[in-house]
Amino acid sequence: MKKKLYHLSGYLGAFFLPILVVILAFAGRGIAPLGDHNLLVSDLATQYFPFFNFLRMQLHNGGFSTYSFLFSLGDNTIPVYTYYLMSPLNLLVAFVKSAQIPLLMEAIIMIKIGLISLSMVVFLRVKEHKFNWRQLVAGVAYGLCGFVSMYFYDFMWLEALMVLPFLTLAIDRLFQKGKWGWYTFTLLVAILLNYYMGYMLCVYSVIYFVYLLLLHQPQSMKFWAYVKTQGTLLAKYIVSSILGGALSAILLVPTLVGMLSTGKGSLDWTSFLPIFRFLPSDLLSLGVGATNFVGRLNHEPSLFVGSFFALGMLIFWFSPKIKRHEKRASAWLVGAIFVGMLIATFDTVWHMFQMPAGFPFREVYMLSFVMIWLGYQAWRRGAFSQFQVVKKAAGLLALLITIGYGSAFLEIRIARALHWATPFYVTSYWNWLWTMLFILLTVAAVGISQRQPRWWPLLLLVVSLEMGTNLWLALGGTHEYGNQNQFVQKYNRSAQLVKTAQDRHRFTRLDVNNQLYVHNFNINYNQYNDSLLFDFYGVNSYTSSLNVHTHDALTKLGLYSRNERRVSVRGLTPVTAQLLSVGRQVDISSTGKRQIKTTPTNAGLGYAVSDQLEHLHLANNDVYGNLNRLFQAESNSKTTVFHPNVVQLVQAQKKRGQYRYRVRVTAAKPGMQYLDLQRVSPNQKLQILVNGQPIQSRYPQNGAELIELGYRNAQEQFTVQFMSNRKLNQHDLQTTFASYQGQAVDRFSQATVPYQLHVDHPDRLAIHGNHFTGTVKTTQTRPVVLISIPYDQGWTITDGNKPVKMKKAVNGLSQVRLNPGTHRLTFRYQTPGLKAGFLISLVGLIGTGLAGWFWRKKRTVRRNV
């Protein structure tokens, strides 16, 4: 009984000690629970909070819809679940209010850090066949390693750190005992928790299996000769790996199909060039404070595991107490992961053949795990008792970190001199002193604990202090953290204002500019996923699983997109508002004052149009032409609504790689004037001036959308000043400005009202968007129903009991052709790949049973012989 309590108290210590360190670091930055700030920054604000709230709505409504119209124009929800929401801990969201989700996310981050530490302790207990309190030192270092300090904002990835030690144990079990079931199960869990990190763990599995072959290779036998003798073992490893993947296919296949329909489905060959991904400055990340919150999106690999285990890895290689073949095998294990990050070719493969956009080097936690494990082995096997080796390792570590700081100093100044983007952000060069101090403290603690073994907790104290200091520094460099009390008030008020602005009796999308909620944040908050927060149908979306058809159609019609993961309602015109059924414009000021502008004709999920739409194809880099062609096709007319203006260049200046233009524009027609800089100057704050005055706009202008310049009379001249990142010729300028004349659009919208697709119970599309019915009227002149749903092969449509074929329209939306009359349409969504995934998983389950039977029988026969 005492032994069980002893083990239990150790496991509780492994779980709660790093959580205590996190709480103290958070308190030092004024973050809850010991401060007023919350962590609604970066992806926690723009993605995780909205997705958590969506999960909360699903749980409260008692079901999980595979399709929802809360994601932009509508989207498959399976990739969102499998990429962001598969952790069992996320189910806790059902027990809190929406405004308290930020605090829940902080709690989940702490719980995950505690579980990461606990997983390392369990790993070492199994390795040593007993529990030892010294294992807590490794647990704290792993739970608070550099990856965790920099990447916990994307806490969906933290499960991988929990799984990694168990996967390593499972491969050991397979290699040493031939028992493969635990390995198959662990691989299955890794993939299900997060398929992206699960894929990386599969790559690690191969590297670690080769490590075991090198470790157990007889000295008298060459490597490949030894491999040939392990045929049965190799077969078990390969088959059990395939079975693990096959069992996960029920979610993996539909996710893969869904992700192939995003902008990530294409490969960029330049990502595979064999160039270095980072420079010697990365060596400084072996010490505390290598980078902070500001550099989270663009930094070098976070190698930090604390001075003790960085020393331990070096001592492992220096000490004569460690056998030569162990050092050789460990060099492969460390080198394969390190070179995999260093060379772009391999790093791209690590990241599922796509170079990551922000938060680079997402595999570095594997190197942290290996470094801590090797350092712990050196400690437990007495290598630290050789104090000369310890001092030699300490000197080398200090030298490497100093080289890193010196290299960073030179790299930054060279980059600035050549006007390159600075690749690395250093919090402060004073952190070099902190690093040297921790190395000295660590060496002193090692010396004391070697002379007085009972003083080993001093090492635990030093490691905890160093890991906590690094986390505290990583949280710094920013004033972006939000105020939780203020957030609760503004969120609840926003939810009430948006809810009462909706008309759920008919389907219509909202263009909501909620400055009350935006002012919750000290970051550039773009309201991408607010539809998930406030339960309304919109256009905006920011997710790694965004349907590429949505992105393609909207950007070619002048709406804003920063990259293939984002799309926004910015750049909306009357033509696109009609197309997308954006019937209400809701403006909420920073003080909570609300204004609503309604366009009654913009309702319905679609509407019947001319069959000329079937021949429409949007062109690249021709927004005005696309808008004209769209209107002409759906209305079967030759009316032009966007007219090119006459533009005269007055002044052009180049400064720091940017061009500042001043042009004189003559309005071709009376009406709203537009500016299109998508091709030449996207994703920057443009500072546009019209007649010397900044333009008034509901949204900031970033250049990747159509921008309103105000109303002008025909032939009226006005001057515009704007920036571009390239030199423009006269043709560029002539195609950049246009006048909008909308009388024809207004007449068409009014005439279209009887031909709208009216959805039954439109309020249910948020939760049950995979099955709904609607009514639409068509005529001989309007035989095609244009539906503002992104084209997706998962949809089936029936007219009564008769199947209707859905086709792609407007480069990414949907259309069906119907006979004249009134039609009752039924829409059903079957997640693409779900059936195939189920069959593969079923085959995998049968295969698992057959493999177990075959190897059990083979083992029985061998015993009898």
Secondary structure, 3 states (H helix, E strand, C coil): CHHHHHHHHHHHHHHHHHHHHHHHHHHHCCECCCCCEECCCHHHHHHHHHHHHHHHHHHHCCCCCCEECCCCCCEECHHHHHHHCCCHHHHHHHHCCHHHHHHHHHHHHHHHHHHHHHHHHHHHHHHHCCCCCCHHHHHHHHHCCHHHHHHHHHHHHHHHHHHHHHHHHHHHHHHHHCCCHHHHHHHHHHHHHCHHHHHHHHHHHHHHHHHHHHHHCCCCCCHHHHHHCCHHHHHHHHHHHHHHHHHCHHHHHHHHHHHHCEHHHCCCHHHHCCCECCCHHHHHHHCCCCCCHHHCCCCCCCCCCCHHHHHHHHHHHHCCCCCHHHHHHHHHHHHHHHHHHHEHHHHHHHCCCCCCCCCCCCCHHHHHHHHHHHHHHHHHCCHHHCHHHHHHHHHHHHHHHHHHHHHHHHHHHHHHHCCCCCCCCCCCCCHHHHHHHHHHHHHHHHHHHHHCHHHCHHHHHHHHHHHHHHHHHHCCCCCCCEEHHHHHHHHHHHHHHHHCCCCCCCCCEEEEEEHHHHCCCCCCCCCCCHHHHHCCCCCCEECCCCEHHHHHHHHHCCCCCCCCCEECCCCCCHHHHHHHCEEEEEEECCCCCEEEEECCCCCCCEEEECHHHHHCCCCCCCHHHHHHHHHHHHHCCCCCCEEECEEEEEEEEEECCEEEEEEEEECCCCEEEEEECCCCCCCCCCCCEECCEECCCCCCCCCCCEEEEEEECCCCEEEEEEEECCCCCHHHHHCCEEEECCHHHHHHHHHHHHHECEECCHHHHHCCCCEEEEEEEECCCCCEEEECCCCCCCEEEEECCEEECCEEECCCEEEEECCCEEEEEEEEECCCCHHHHHHHHHHHHHHHHHHHHHHHHHHHHHHHC
